[in-house]
Amino acid sequence: MDRVRRRAGWLLTVGLLALTGWTTVVGSLMPNWFDATEDCAKRFERPDSHGIRVATHWFPPTASCDFGGGDVRHFISPLTTVLLTVTMLLIAATTATGLYFAGRRFFEPDDVVRSAEGVDLKARLVAQLSSGAVLFVLAIAAYTGASAFAIILGGASGGIVFGLVGLIMVAGLGAGLDRQVGPLPSAPLQSRRRGAAAGLITFIVTFMVTAAAGRMPFFRIWAAPLSAVIYAVVVLVQWSRHRAATTDRGERDRRASPV
């Protein structure tokens, strides 16, 4: 179990990638969501799509074409439905396990504090701002392009799954950046929480601003640069709060120490 806990991040990544793949496969097997009745007519060689009723379900994955008069055909075969359902249960178990152990890391107490002694904090702040800006521009740009394919192939379900992937991606990216170049002194738990918060705030604010602009979230040419600006603002606020808290703690310690 301890080995699984240490590999929680990899387990979660594998689960999310598999979930995205599963959604893409199911979406490709479903009747085209632009014109499902036309797909049914073509698949079963009917002259036109008039009067055809299409029923689809994502879990278990089923799709059927009702031509009337009791003539109902399986667009997705029952065997394929069984295989996809079993696969989904395995993927769900893997993802849930990875998410559980990864989430526990944000609540496990630790007493090890990385000292700021001998560290150039200004250089560390500049490093976090610069590297974070570059990484978030690249991450949001790549995410926007990939999410377009996820929505086209997987429809609304593909978009929801990829939204979850995006949230976990930015939380991990933010936590990793804070661990490497975040404020000091800091405990690992504090760093993980602060970094994940910075990533999630960046993602959510970018989502809201681009959605308010009247288009699909993130599908604006300025979405990636905007995410870099938002991340920089959040990091500056976090450093300011951390400095204030560190100063207050130092003052309390001096007052409490015997003369």
N, C-alpha and C positions, 0 to 999 in steps of 0.2 A: 504493500500500500504506500509506503514511503517513496518507493521508486515512481509510482504513478503520480504522487504529489509533486515530485521534482520535475516530472515531464508534463505537467498540466498544460503549460503553454503550447507545447507541440501537439498534445492530444486535442486541445481545443482548436488549434489551427487545422489539423487534419479533419476534424469533425465538420468545421465550417466550410472547408473546401469541398468535402464530400457532399455536404448539404446543398451547396451551390450547384455542384455537378448534377446531383439528383434532381433538383428543380429544373435545371436546363434540359435534362433528358426527358422528364415528364412533359415539360412545355413543348418540346419538339414532337412528342408522340400525340399530343392533344390536337384536335381540329384547330386550324388556324383561327386565333381569336379575332382577327379582322373580319373574317367571313366563314364561320364554322359550317353553315349549311352548304356552302359551295364546296368545302372540303369533303363533306359527306357525299355529296353528289358525284364528285370526281372519284373518290375511293371506291364507291360501289356502282360506278358506271350508270348513273341515272342521267336522263336528258337535261334536267334542270333542278334547281334547289327549291322550287316552290313547295310549300307545305311541309318541309322537313323540319323536325324538331330535334334539337341537340341537347343532350344532358351530359354534363361533365362534373367530376368531383376530383379534388386533388389528393384526398386521402380517405380511403384507399384510392389510388389513381384509376379512374374509370372514365370512359367516354362512349356514348352510344348514339346512334342515329335512328330516329323513329320516322319511318316513311309513311306511317298510317296503316290502318287495317291490320294491326298486329305485326307488321314487318319491322322488327327492331334488330339492328346489327351492332355488333361490338366494334367500335373504332379502335379501342385498345383491347387486345385479347385477354381473356381471364387469366391465362398463364402469366402474361406480362404483368398484370395487376398484382398477382401473388408475389412474383419476384421483386417488383418494385416496393411492395409493402414490407416484405421481410428486410430488404435493404434499408428502407427508411427507419425501421425499428433499430437496426444495428447502428446506423448513423446517429440517430437520436440518443441512443445510450452512450455512444462515444462522446458526442458533443456535450451532453448533460454532465458526464463525468469530468470532462476537461473544464467546463464552466464552473462546476462546484469547487474543484480543487484550486482553480485559478482565482475564484472569488474569495476563497478562504484566506488567500495570501494578503487580502486587504483588511483582515481582521485579526490575524495572528500577531500577538504582541512580541516585540523584540527590544532588547535593552542596549544593543550595540549602536553607538552614535559615532558617525564619521566626523572627526574634528575639522575645524577650519584652519587649524594651525599650519602655517607654512604654505597656505593656498592663496593664490591671487584671485580674490573673489570677483574683482572687476573683469578680469580676463575670462573667468568662468561664466559670468553673466553674458558677456559678449559672445562667447562660444555657444551658449544655449540659445540666444536670440538668433544668431546667424545660422547655425546648423538646424535649429527648429524651423526657421522660415523656409529654408531650402527643402527640408524633408516634407513639410506640410504642403508646399506647392506641388512637389512631385506626387505625394500620396493622394491629394485631393484630385489632381489632374488625372492620375491613373484610375482612381476610384470612379470618377465621373464617366470616363470612357467605358470602363468595365460594366458599370451599372446600366448603361444604355443597352448593351448586349443582354444583360440579365433580364431587363424589362421586356425587350423584344422577344427573347426566347421563352422566358418564364412568365410573362404577364405580370399581374399584380402580385402574385405569390413570389415570383422571382425578385421583384422590387423590395418586398418586405424582408425576404431572407438576406438580400444584399445590404439592406439598411442595418440589420443586426451585425453583419460582417463589418460594416463601416464603423459602427460604434465600438466594437471590440478592437478593431484595427487602430483607431486613434487613441483609445485608452492605453493600449500596449505601447504605441509609439511615444505618447507623452510620458508614460512611466519610465521607459528606457532612456529618454532624453534627460529626465530629472535625475535619474540614478547616475548618469555619466557627468552631467554638467550643471546640476541643479544647485540650489542654495545649500550652504553649510554653516554651522554644524546641523546634521540631520540624521535621523534614524531611518533604516530601510523602509519601515512601514509608512512613516511620514512621507518619504520620497515617493513611494508607489502611489499613495493616495493623492498627493499634490500633483504629480505628473499625469495621472489618469484624469483628474478633474480638469486640468488644462486642456488635454486632448478632447475630452467630451464637450467642454464649453465651446471650444473652437468649432467642432463638428456641428453642434446644435445651432449655434448662432449663424454659421454659414448656411446651414439648411434653411433657417427662418428667413434670413435676408434674401436669399435667392428665390425662395418660394414667394415671398412678398413682392418680388419684382415682376410677378405675373407669368413666370414660366415654371417648368418642372424644377424641383430643388436641384441645385448644383449645375444645371445646364445653362450656365452663363460663362462667357469667356473670362470674366474677372473673378470667378468663384475661387480659383486656386490662389491668386495673389491676395484676395480678401482673407482667406483662411490664415495666411502667413501673418497678416497685420493683426488679426484677432488673437492669434497665438502669442505674438510679441506683447500685446497689451496685457493679456492674462499673466504672462510670465513676469512682466514688470510689476504688476500688482502683487503677485506672489512673493517676489523678492522684497518688495517694500514691507509687506506684512511680516515676512520672516525676520527682516532686520529689526523691526520694531519689537517683535516678540522676543528676539534674542537679547536686545538691549534691556527690556523690562526684566527678563529673567536674570540677567547679570546684576542689575540694580538690586533685585530682591536677595540674591545670593550674598552681595556685599553687606546689605543691612543685617542679614541673618548671621553672618560670620562674627565670631567673637573678636573684640578689639585687642 
